[in-house]
Amino acid sequence: MATKKAASTTKRNAAAKNTSSASAKTTKTTVTTAPAVATSSTFSGHLQASVRSVALWRALGAELVGTFLLAGVVIAGQGQPIFVLFALIGIVLTLGAISGSHVNPAITIGALVTRRIGWLRAIGYIIVQSLGAALAYVILSGFIGGANSVSAQAAAYGQTAPTLFAAADIAKISGKEWYIFFAELTGAAILGLAYANASRVTRDKLAGAFTIGLGVFTALMIAVSAASYVGATAVINPAVAIALRAYSWANIWPFAIYALAPAIGAVVGFVVYDLLRGRNVVE
């Protein structure tokens, strides 16, 4: 009799252990899968909220208009740094509060890498900046197309038909591409340094605008001078390079010079400023 009771007790204990073990396994599975579902749901919700944000679309519109104006000034002003200086100051004062007035994909990439803006905003900025510059070229080309043709008599005296300012052909300076690459990189680094500083100056808009304006003036003076030694054109703005017809599918160098070099330079400028100033300093 005692033996039967002992056997019964043993079976009950074994059954209880099996039930407890099964519950533990079930609980473990539930805890493991829940965070993944929550993370996916959170990311999707954040993405939808960002796309529907009115502030984001306003910022994209501001970048489109700002880059359009900047590219137009560069073309009409033959790329002269003094014209770009005042144009950029005006753009920053007018549209800076809406989008930050990057008006330059290289600056947007620098801000993205140093976590000043999110990736979705950065992609949107780069797209509309490119569209704004292309639109400036199309509209100004229309005006040039409507200009009066030059008569034979005027041509004899040296008068030529009006043309849009364009970047020098890289193919004509073969073997000196690295000079222009580093000229673009250096200029963009200076500009990135100026933008990084201006992004901290939130209480004085005029100071921020002049910081950016003088930054681009200094950057262009150095880059344009360096590039001119080899007969090239410095732009330090991948979007404006579209308006200046700087890119060519026949050669990879134009993309390396006018897109890659400014992006690297801007990132260097932002990073150097953050290292020197410190990201946690309160203005």
N, C-alpha and C positions, 0 to 999 in steps of 0.2 A: 504494500500500500504506500509506504513512504517513498519507495522507488518510483511509483507512478506519479506522485506529487512532484518529486524532484524533476522528472522528465518534463512534466507539464510546465513547471516554472521556467525551465531552460528554453522551451519552445517559445514561451511568451516573451522572454528577454530577447531572444534572437529576432522575433517578429518586430519588437519595439525598435531594435537597432536598425533593422532594414528600413522601417518607416521613417526613422529619424534621418538616415543616410539619404533616402530618396528626397525628403523635404529639403535637405541641405543642397543637394544637386540642383533641384528646381529653383531654389532661391538664388543660387550662384548664376545660373543661366539667365535669369531675369535681370539681375543687376548688371551683367556684362553687356546685354544688348540695349538696355535703356539709354545710356549716354550717347551711343551712336545715332539713334533715332532723333534724340533731342538736338544733337549738334547739327545734323542735316536739316532739321526743321528750322533751327535758328539761322543758319546760313541762307536758306531759301527766303525766309522772311526778311532778313536784312537786305538781300539783293532786291527784292520786290519793293521794299520801302525806299531804297535809294533811287531806283528807277522812277518811282512815282513822285519823288521829291521835287517840288516846284523850285526850290533854291538851286538844285543841281541844274535844271534846265535853264534857269536864268543865268547861271554861271557859264554854261556852254554857249549861250547866246552872246554873252559879254566877250568871251574868248574869240568867237567868230568875228564879231564886229571889230574888236581890238586888233586882231591879226590882219584883218582886211585893211584897216587904216594904216598899220605899220608897213605892210608890204607895199601899199600904194605910195607912201612917202619915200620908201627906199627906191622904188622904180622912178618916181618923178624927180627925186632929188639926186639921182645918179649914185646912190649909196653913200653920200657925204655924211660923216659922223655927226656933224653939227645939226643937220636936219633930223636925224634919227634921235638925237638927244632931246630936242624939244617935242618931237612927236610922241616919244615914249613917256615923257613927263605928263603931257596932256592926257594920254590914254590911261595912265595909272591914276591920275586925279579923277578922271571921269568914271572909269569902270573898275578901278582897283577894289573898291568896297564890295563889289558883286562877286568877282572871281579871283582876285589877287593879281589880275593882269599879267599872267605868265607870257602870253602871246608868243611863245617859243617852246617847241617840244622838248628841247634840251633842258630848259628850266623846269618843265613839268616832270621830266625823268629824275632830275636832281632832287626835286621836292618829294617825289615818290620814294626814292631810295632812302632818304633821310626821314621818312615817315611823317612828312608834313601834310600829305594828302593821301587818300585811299587809291587803290588800283582802279576801281571803276571810274572815278572822277578823272584820273590820269589818262586812261584810254579815251574817254570822251573828249578831254581837252586836246589831245594830240590829233584826233580826227577832225574836230572843228577848226583847229588852227591851220591844218593843211588845206581844208576847204576854203577858209577865209583868204589865205594867200593865193590860192588858185583863182578864186573869184576876182581878186584885185587884178590879176594878170589878164583875165578874160575881159573885164570891163575896160581897162586901159587900152587893150588891144583894139577894142571896138572904137574908141576915140581916135586912135592912130589910123585905123582903117578909113575913117571919115575925113581925114585931112586932105587938103588939096594936093594934087600931084605937082611935082616940080617941073617947070617948063624947061625946054632945051636951053634957052638963053640963061636962065637962072643956074642950071647945072653947069654951064660953061664958066660961070663965075665961082663955082665951088659949092653952091648950095645943094644940100642933099635932102632926101625925104626924111621925115621924122621917124625915129625908131625907139623902141623901148630899151631901157638899160638892161643889160644881161651880164651874167657872169662869164668870165673868160673860159674858153674851151680848154679843159684839162689835157686833152689829147695833144695839144700844141706845145705843151711843156713837159713832155715825157722825160722821166728820169729825175724830176724834181718834186714829185708828188708828196714826199715826206715833209718837205719844207712847208707846204700848204697845210698838211695834216696837223703839224704841230703849231702852226699859226692859228688855226681854228681852235685847237684844243686849249691853247694858252688864253686866247680871247674869251672862250666860253668859261674857263675857270675863273677869270676875273669877274665876268658877268654873274656867274653863280655865287661868288663871294658877296657881291652887292645885293643880290636877291635874298640870300640867306640872312643878311643883316636887316634888310628892309622888312622881312617877314616878322621880325621881332618888334619893329617900331610900329605899334598899333595905335598909339595915342596921338601921333603927329603925322597926318597923311602927307603933308607937304614935304616933311623931311624924308619920308619913305619914297616919295615920287622922285625927289632930287637925287637920292641915293641910287636908285635904279637908273635914272637918266644919266647921271655922271658915270655910273658903272659901265653902261653900254657905250658911252662916248670914249672912255679910257680903253675899253676892250677893243672897240673898232679901230681906234687910232693905232694900237699896237699890232693887231692882227692885219689890218689893211696895209700898214707900212711893211710888215714882214712879207706878206704875200706879193706886194708890188715889186719886190726885188727880183722875183722870178717870173713876173708878168702874169700873175694870177689875181683872183678876186677873193677877198675874205667876206664871209656872210655871218658866221656864228649863229645862224638860225635855220634849222632844217626846213621849217615851213616857208620862210621867205625865199630859201633856195629854190623852191618850186616856182615861185613867181619870177625868179631870175633865170629860169631854164638851165639850172646848174647840173641837173641829173642827166645821165645818158645810159641807156641800156647796153650800149656797145662796150662799156668799160665799167669795172667795179669801183674804180678809184673815186669817181664823183660821189658815190654813196658813202664810201669810207671817209672822205674828206668833209662833206657837207652834212652828213647825218651822224655817223659814228663818232667822229672827233669832237663835235660840240656836245654830244651826250656824255661822253667820258669826261670832258672838261668841266661841264656843269656839275656833275657828281663830285668831282674833285673839289671844286669851289665850295659846295655845300658842306662836304665832309671836313675840309680844312677849317671852315668857319666854326663848325660845331666843336671841333677839337680845341680850337683856340679860345672860344667863348664859353663853351659848356652849355649843354642842352637844358640843364635844370636851373639856369639863372633866370630870375624873374625880372622882367623889365619894369 
